[in-house]
């Protein structure tokens, strides 16, 4: 599973977060009002997609240089976000090829963490904020020291509804589904957040 899911699937919606606002104020300080809007929009979309009864698969890609393989330090990617501590014993980790098609891709690999859970098992609000904070010195953050060469990517997968929710950073998120009827209500309710560059294509898809 790699980022930019919207361009890999036939059924999806690309939402723009914090539209019309800039990350910085005129004095150079962070525009926290903009980030609050981003958090609220991303959280609203998540709540629309995931109910308490839905089975969720959390998948996180951590990108590491191969020279890091000798390190034995455990990556605590979910530690601060899991409410049900027993779930930590069910956390799966695997090493996979680097997901990006870069020139030096052979020098990197992907540590993938996956966990099956329910909405009430983890602090989804904090995890969503952490995904949005990728490029800025804001907390919460994902991972921590030794977490890799690039910021981790988190995919929220709804196994019950066959939907994937991916926040790539504060600028936007993607919703992918196997059936367009599943996310049609999202298209109607949050149509004003649809990315303008993708709007015509998305409108055609849901007509």
C-alpha positions as CSV (number, residue, x, y, z in Angstrom):
1,X,0.0,0.0,0.0
2,X,1.5,3.3,-1.1
3,X,0.5,7.0,-0.8
4,X,-1.5,8.7,-3.6
5,X,-4.2,6.1,-3.5
6,X,-6.6,8.3,-5.3
7,X,-4.6,7.9,-8.5
8,X,-4.4,4.1,-8.1
9,X,-8.1,3.3,-7.7
10,X,-11.1,4.0,-9.8
11,X,-13.5,5.0,-7.0
12,X,-12.4,7.8,-4.7
13,X,-12.6,11.4,-3.5
14,X,-9.8,13.8,-3.0
15,X,-10.5,16.4,-0.3
16,X,-8.7,19.6,0.3
17,X,-8.3,20.6,3.9
18,X,-8.1,24.1,5.3
19,X,-8.9,25.6,1.9
20,X,-8.5,29.4,1.7
21,X,-6.2,29.6,4.7
22,X,-2.4,29.6,4.9
23,X,-0.2,27.7,7.3
24,X,1.6,30.9,8.4
25,X,0.5,34.3,9.6
26,X,2.0,37.6,8.3
27,X,4.4,37.7,11.2
28,X,5.8,34.2,10.3
29,X,4.2,32.4,13.2
30,X,2.1,29.3,12.6
31,X,-1.6,29.9,11.9
32,X,-3.1,27.6,14.6
33,X,-6.6,28.6,13.5
34,X,-5.9,27.0,10.1
35,X,-4.7,23.8,11.7
36,X,-7.7,23.6,13.9
37,X,-9.9,23.8,10.8
38,X,-7.8,21.1,9.2
39,X,-8.1,18.8,12.2
40,X,-11.9,19.4,12.5
41,X,-12.5,18.7,8.8
42,X,-10.4,15.5,8.8
43,X,-12.0,14.3,12.0
44,X,-15.5,14.9,10.6
45,X,-14.7,12.9,7.5
46,X,-13.3,10.1,9.6
47,X,-16.4,10.0,11.9
48,X,-18.6,9.8,8.8
49,X,-16.7,6.8,7.5
50,X,-16.1,4.8,10.7
51,X,-18.7,3.7,13.2
52,X,-18.1,2.0,16.6
53,X,-19.1,-1.4,15.2
54,X,-16.8,-1.2,12.1
55,X,-13.7,-3.4,12.1
56,X,-10.7,-1.2,11.4
57,X,-7.2,-2.1,10.1
58,X,-4.6,0.5,11.0
59,X,-1.7,0.4,8.6
60,X,1.4,2.6,9.0
61,X,4.4,2.7,6.7
62,X,7.7,3.8,8.2
63,X,10.4,4.6,5.7
64,X,13.9,3.6,6.7
65,X,17.4,3.6,5.3
66,X,18.9,0.1,5.0
67,X,21.7,1.1,7.3
68,X,19.1,1.3,10.1
69,X,18.5,-2.4,9.9
70,X,21.1,-3.1,12.5
71,X,19.3,-1.0,15.1
72,X,17.4,-3.1,17.6
73,X,15.3,-0.2,19.0
74,X,11.6,-0.9,18.7
75,X,9.6,1.7,16.8
76,X,6.8,2.9,19.1
77,X,4.6,4.0,16.3
78,X,1.3,3.4,18.0
79,X,2.2,3.4,21.7
80,X,0.7,6.8,22.6
81,X,-2.4,6.3,20.6
82,X,-3.7,2.9,21.7
83,X,-6.3,2.8,24.5
84,X,-6.6,-1.0,24.7
85,X,-3.0,-1.9,25.7
86,X,-3.7,-5.6,25.1
87,X,-3.8,-4.8,21.4
88,X,-0.1,-4.2,21.4
89,X,0.5,-7.9,21.5
90,X,-1.4,-8.2,18.2
91,X,0.6,-5.5,16.4
92,X,2.2,-7.0,13.3
93,X,5.4,-5.6,11.8
94,X,7.0,-6.6,8.4
95,X,9.8,-5.3,6.2
96,X,8.9,-4.6,2.6
97,X,10.5,-2.9,-0.4
98,X,10.5,0.9,-0.5
99,X,7.1,2.0,-1.9
100,X,8.4,5.1,-3.8
101,X,9.9,4.9,-7.2
102,X,13.0,7.0,-6.4
103,X,16.5,6.9,-7.9
104,X,17.9,5.7,-4.6
105,X,15.0,3.4,-3.7
106,X,17.3,0.4,-3.3
107,X,18.9,2.1,-0.3
108,X,15.6,2.2,1.6
109,X,12.9,-0.2,2.8
110,X,9.5,0.1,4.4
111,X,8.6,-1.1,7.9
112,X,4.9,-1.7,7.8
113,X,2.9,-1.9,11.1
114,X,-0.6,-3.2,11.0
115,X,-3.2,-3.6,13.8
116,X,-6.8,-4.8,13.7
117,X,-9.1,-2.9,16.1
118,X,-12.2,-0.8,16.5
119,X,-12.7,2.9,16.7
120,X,-13.0,2.9,20.5
121,X,-9.7,1.1,20.9
122,X,-7.4,4.0,19.9
123,X,-7.2,7.8,20.2
124,X,-8.2,8.4,16.6
125,X,-8.5,12.2,17.2
126,X,-4.8,12.4,18.2
127,X,-3.7,10.1,15.4
128,X,-5.5,12.2,12.8
129,X,-3.8,15.3,14.2
130,X,-0.4,13.6,14.1
131,X,-1.0,12.8,10.4
132,X,-1.9,16.4,9.7
133,X,1.2,17.7,11.5
134,X,3.7,16.1,9.2
135,X,5.5,19.2,8.0
136,X,5.3,21.4,11.0
137,X,6.7,21.6,14.6
138,X,3.3,20.7,16.2
139,X,2.3,18.0,18.6
140,X,1.2,15.2,18.5
141,X,3.7,13.7,16.0
142,X,4.0,10.2,14.6
143,X,6.8,7.9,15.6
144,X,9.7,9.8,17.2
145,X,13.4,9.4,17.2
146,X,14.6,6.5,15.1
147,X,11.3,6.4,13.2
148,X,12.8,6.7,9.8
149,X,14.0,8.9,7.0
150,X,10.6,10.3,6.1
151,X,7.4,11.0,8.1
152,X,5.3,7.8,8.4
153,X,2.1,7.4,6.4
154,X,-1.1,6.1,8.2
155,X,-3.9,4.4,6.4
156,X,-7.3,3.9,8.2
157,X,-8.9,0.9,6.5
158,X,-12.6,0.1,7.2
159,X,-12.8,-3.6,6.7
160,X,-16.6,-3.6,7.2
161,X,-17.3,-1.1,4.5
162,X,-14.2,-1.6,2.3
163,X,-13.1,2.0,2.5
164,X,-9.6,3.5,2.9
165,X,-9.0,6.9,4.5
166,X,-5.6,8.5,4.0
167,X,-4.4,11.9,5.2
168,X,-1.2,12.8,3.4
169,X,-0.6,16.0,5.4
170,X,-2.4,19.3,6.4
171,X,-3.3,20.0,2.7
172,X,-5.6,17.1,2.1
173,X,-6.9,13.6,2.3
174,X,-8.1,10.7,0.1
175,X,-11.1,8.4,0.5
176,X,-11.1,5.2,-1.6
177,X,-13.8,2.6,-1.8
178,X,-14.7,-0.5,-3.7
179,X,-18.3,0.7,-4.2
180,X,-19.1,4.3,-5.0
181,X,-22.5,4.1,-3.2
182,X,-20.6,3.6,0.1
183,X,-19.0,7.1,-0.1
184,X,-21.7,8.9,-2.1
185,X,-23.1,10.4,1.1
186,X,-19.6,11.8,1.8
187,X,-19.5,13.3,-1.7
188,X,-22.8,15.1,-1.0
189,X,-22.1,16.2,2.5
190,X,-18.5,17.4,2.0
191,X,-18.7,18.5,-1.7
192,X,-17.4,21.9,-0.8
193,X,-14.1,20.3,0.3
194,X,-13.4,18.4,-2.9
195,X,-10.1,19.4,-4.5
196,X,-10.8,21.8,-7.4
197,X,-8.3,20.1,-9.7
198,X,-10.2,16.8,-9.3
199,X,-13.7,18.2,-9.1
200,X,-14.8,17.6,-12.7
201,X,-13.5,14.0,-12.6
202,X,-15.1,13.3,-9.3
203,X,-18.5,14.9,-10.3
204,X,-18.6,12.7,-13.4
205,X,-17.8,9.6,-11.2
206,X,-20.8,10.2,-8.9
207,X,-23.4,11.3,-11.5
